[in-house]
Amino acid sequence: MPKLLQINVVANQGSTGKIAEQIGRLAISKGWDAFMAYGRGTPSSEQELIRIGTDFGIKLHALQTRVFDNHGLASNVATKQLIKRIESIQPDIIHLHNIHGYYLNYSILFEFLSRYNKPIVWTLHDCWAFTGHCAFFDFSGCDKWKTHCWNCPSKISYPSSFFIDRSSRNFDEKRLSFLSPNNITLVPVSEWLNGLLGRSFLSKIPTRVIHNGVDTDVFSGVRTNQNRPTYSIISVANNWSEPRKGLKDIIVLRNQLPADYSITVVGLTDKEAKRLPKGIIGITRTTNQHELASIYANADLFVLPTYEDNFPSVILESLASGTPVVVYDTGGCSEAVNYQVGLVVTKGDIDALTDAVVSMRKNPISRVACRNWAESHFKNEACFNAYFELYDELLRK
């Protein structure tokens, strides 16, 4: 039977880990052997798990990143041990996801991949693969990635470097590494990212856009609390500490809305939740998908004022739960939304965001329409089956 090996910073956790897990489960249902190599956490999975490195190794990698700006160029021993496992497994497809995150040496990995005579698929969840430092550059307004990175304006953002700027050398080393395999296919999860790839040094590599999917069985739209005195708004993110997620805009939005609107922010740390101003409820991060589904379903509206994103799964989760959305026109966000299920407003225009929220209350969108949109366009089986169509094409070559 064919073998699939996926590599990601996390397994069955966070948006990318859940995506990789669903692909792995689908592989198993199709009779494949599925392996998941990951960098951090203590996950459970239906796939055979392979831990890459150790917690201590991640800390050393992070330290080298903070001081020398050489993210993705540490973890030598851990990467060589991973390669030994790959050689013993001999997967028919190697599927990469986020290979950044302080756990892997991309130079060593790609040197191996350049001589591994089987197909490689790389799902791109952000822009890190073609920049000299950052995962996104919209917030800083930088376009050096189109030609050659240097003097990075996002040096202290993820993956943060507080001293040395190595963005020029990183750009060169990524270009050298990532262009070395001749059997790789890139999978941007949005048309927006696919457009950026066409202007980057990765432009000659074949691409296939495959949108993220959502588990419509878990995010089912079942409501348990429909008699609230206020119009309930929620916003969900995995890391609100990043300014690009738009928490400041949510606070301004709260101040501009009447008192009979309530806002709940999901995904905070305990410290962040305690620091929220009056009028905003904070809920800490949860890994319980059914609990999260209930939070979506019992809200009247989902708002995502993110300044940098690719194709956020939280939009799909909200729609599958029957909750309409208002989002900034960021990255691929508008690809998940049409006028039947929500509104898209100009990034950073909080007055327009406020007007959109008020409009959605005055002119409510059918929850059934939201649910149907998610099921017809983003049901995980259909989206992730597209990967297996790609796998089959590559294996036939």
N, C-alpha and C positions, 0 to 999 in steps of 0.2 A: 504494500500500500504506500501511497506517496507520503512524504514527510514535509511538514511546514515548521519552520523555526522563525519566530518573531522576536525582535529585540526592541525594548522600550525602557525608559527610565523607571516606570512603575508597571505593575501587573494587577489588573482588575481593580484599580484605584484611580481616581481622577478621570478626566474625560478621555485622555489618550489610552490609559490602562483599560478602561471599560470597552473602548472600541476594539483594542487588540484582543480582549477576552471574548467578545462576541464573534470576532473573526475566527478565533481558535475553536470556539464551541461549534460554529458552523462547519469548520474543517472536520471536527470529530464526527459530526452527524453525517458527513459525506464519506466517512471511512478513512480519513487521513489520520496519521499520527501528528499530534500538535505539541510543540515545545514553545515555552515562553521564557526568554532570558531577560532578566530585569535587574535594575540597579539598587533599588531601595524599598523599604517597607517590609511588612510581614503579611503578604497576601495569601489568599486561598484562590485556587483556580482549578478548572477542569482540565487544563493543559498540564503537561509535565513542566514544573518550574525549574529554572536554572538561575541561581543567584550569581550576579557578577560582582566580585569583590566583597568588601566589608564596609561596615559603617565607618570604621577608622580610615579606610582608604578614601571614602567620600569626603571626609573632613580634610584629609591631606590634599585632595584634588581641589576642593574649594579654597583652601589656603593658597595654593599655587595660583589659582585664578585671581584671588583678591590682590595678590602681590605682583604677579608677573603677567596677568592678562593672557594666560595660555590655556584657556578653557578648552577641554576636549583633547588636551595633549599630555595629560598625566595618566594615572591608572594603567601603567604599562603592564605590570604583572597580571592584573585582573583581566586585561584584554587578551593577553597571550593565553591565559587559562581558558577563557571563553573560546578562543580559536581552536584549542585542543578538543573541547567538547563538540564544536561544530564539525571538526574533522572526523570525530568518532560517530556522530549521528548521521552525517552526510545528507542533510536535508535537500529535498528537490527544489524547494523555494526558500530563500532567505528574505524575510519581510522586515524591513527597518521601520521604526517610527521615530520617536525623539531619541537621538543618540547623544544629545547634550543633557546635562544634569549632574555633572561631577562624578561620573561612574565609568567612563569609557574613553579610550584613546582612539580617536577616529583615524589618525594616520596609520597606526598599526592595523586597525580593522580593515581599512580600505586597501592597504597593501595586500592583505590576504584575499579580499573580495576580488581584486583585480586579476587574481590567478585562479579563483574558484569558478569552475566551468559550469555553473548552473545559474538560473535566473535570479536576479535580485530586484525586489520591489521596495521602493522607499516612499512611504506616506509622509508628506510634509504638512505638519500641523502649524507651522509658523515660518518665519523667513530666515532663521538662523543659518541654514545651509549655504546661503549665498551672500552673507555679510562678513565683515571682519570682526564683528563682536556681537551685535544685538540680535534679539529674536524678532523684534519689530522696530520700525523706524518712523512710523507715521507721527508719533507723539513729538519727536524731535524735528520732524520735517526734513530729514536727511535723505539725499539721493546719491551719496557717494558710491553706494553699492553697485550702481549702474556702470561705473568705470573702474574705480579702485578705492577701497577704504583707506582712510588715514585720519589722524586727529579726531577720534570718535567722539561725537557729542553725547553719546549714550554710555560712556565708559563706566559710569557708576550704577547704571541700571543692569538688570540681569543679562548675562552673568557678570556681576559687579567686579571691577578692578579699581582699587583705590589709589594705585600708584602708577604703574607703567601702562602706557598705551601701546599695545602690540597689534592694533587693528590692521595695519598695513601687511605685516608678516602673516597674520592669521588669514587674511584674504588670499594671499598667495598660496598658503599651505592648504587651505580648503579647496581652492581651485585645482591644485595639483592632485590632491587625494580624490576628490569627488568626480573628477573627469577620468580617472584611471580605469575603472571597470568598463568593459564594452558590452556588458549584458545587463544593464540596469535600466529600470523604468521608474520614473517619478510619478507619484500620485498626489497632486495637490487636491485638497478637499474643497476647494472653491474655484470658480472661474476667475475670481479676483487674483488669487495667488498664481494661477496658471498664467495670467497676463504678466505678472511680475517676473516669473521664471523666463518668459520670452525676452526679457530685457536684461537678464543676468548672465553670468558666465556659464550657467547651466542650460542655456537656451538650445543647445544642440542635442540634449538628451531627450528621448521620447517621453511624452507625458500622457496621462489618462486621468481626467477629472472624475473623482468618485466622492460624492457628498457623504458626510457622516450620516449614520442612521440612528434611530431611536427605538428602544424596546417599548412598543405600544401595548404590550401585555402588562408591564410594570407601570408605565405612565398611562393609565387607563381612563382618567377623567372622572373618577368616582368622587363626588362631593359629599361631605358630612356636615358642613356648617354653612347654610345658605341664608340664615337670618341674622345678618350683622347690621349694626346701626351705621357703619361707615363703608365707604367704597375702598376695598382692600387692594393694595398694590404690593407686589413683591419684586425683589431683584436678587439674583443668585449669581455668585462667582466663587471660584476656588481660592482666590488670593486677593482680598480687598486691600492689602497693604501696597499694592502696585497702583500708583496714581492713574495709570492708563485705564483702570477698571471703572473710574467715574464715580467714586463714592462722594466726592465733593459736589458733583452735580446732583446727586440724589438729595443731599442735604439742602441745597438751594431749591430744588424742586419741592421739598417738603415745606419750605418757608413760603413758596409762592402759591401753594394749593390751599383751598379752604380747610377748615378744621374737620369737616366730615369726610376727609380722605385719610386713610391710614397707610403707612409704608412699613414694610418688613424687609430687612436685609438679611439674607441667608448666606452663610459661609464664612463668618467672622471668627476671629480668635476671641477668647474670653475678654482679653484686654481691649480689643477693638469694640466689642459689643458694649462694654461699660462706658466707653468714651463717646458713644453716639449722643447727639443732642436730643432734647425732649421732643417727642412726636415721632421718633423712629424706633421701631422694635428691632433688636438684634438677635439673631439665632446663630449659634456656632455651627461649625462644619459638621456634616453628618455623612457617613458612608452607607447609611441605610436607604436604599433606593425607594422602598415603599413609603418610608416616612417623607422623603423628599417629594414623591409623587403626590402625597396627600396635601403637602404645603402648596404645590402648584395648583392642584384641583380646587382648593378652597379659596383661592385668590380670584379677584375680579379682573386683574390686569397684571401682566408681567412687563417690567421696564428694564432695558439694558442700555445704559449710557456709556458703553465702552468706547474708548478712543483708539484702541488697537486690538484687533482680533482677526481670526481667519474665518472660521465657520463654527461659531459657538454652539455646542451641544445643548446648552441651557435653553436656547430658543426652541429647539425641536422638542425638548422635554415639556416645555410649557404648552406648546401647541397640541402635543399628544394628550396632554392633561385637560384639554378643552379651554385653556386660558389664552385669550388674545394677547398680542404683544405690541409694544412701542419700542423701537430701537433706533440708535444712531446709524447713519449710513456709513458704516465702518466695515472695511474688509469685505467679507462675503456675507455679512448679516442680511443685506437686502435680497440675497438669493434665496433665503429661507422664508421670505414674507411677501405676500401680495395684499391688495386692498381688501380681500375677503377675510383676512385673519389678523390684520394689524396695520400699523402705520410706521413709516420710515421718515425720520427727520434729519436735518443737517447736523452733522457732528458738532457738538459744543454749543448749539443754539438752545439754551435752556428755556427761553420764552416759547420757542416752537415746541419744545418737549412738554412744557406745561399745557400749552393749548391742545396738543395731541391727546394728553391724558384726559383733559376735561371733555374733549370731543368724543373720546371713546366711552365715557360715561353717559353722555347725552345720546349717543348713537351706538348702542351696544351691538357688538358683533356676536353672531351665533357661536355658541360653544361647540355645537355639532359641526359647524363649518371648519373650526380650528382642528378638531379631532380628525375630520375627514381629510383635510389638507395634509396633516402629518402622516396619516395612513397611506394616502395615495402617492406621496412624494418621498417620504423619508422613513418608511417602515424598514427596520434594520435588516430583515431577511433580503429585501430587494436590493438595498444599498450594498450590503456585504456580499451578496451573490455576485455583484459586479467584480469583486476581487477574484472570485474563482473563475469567472469568465476570462479575466486577464491571466490568471495562473495557467489555465488550459492553453491559451494562445501562446504563451511563452514556452510552455513545455513541449508544444508541437513543433517549435522552430528547430 
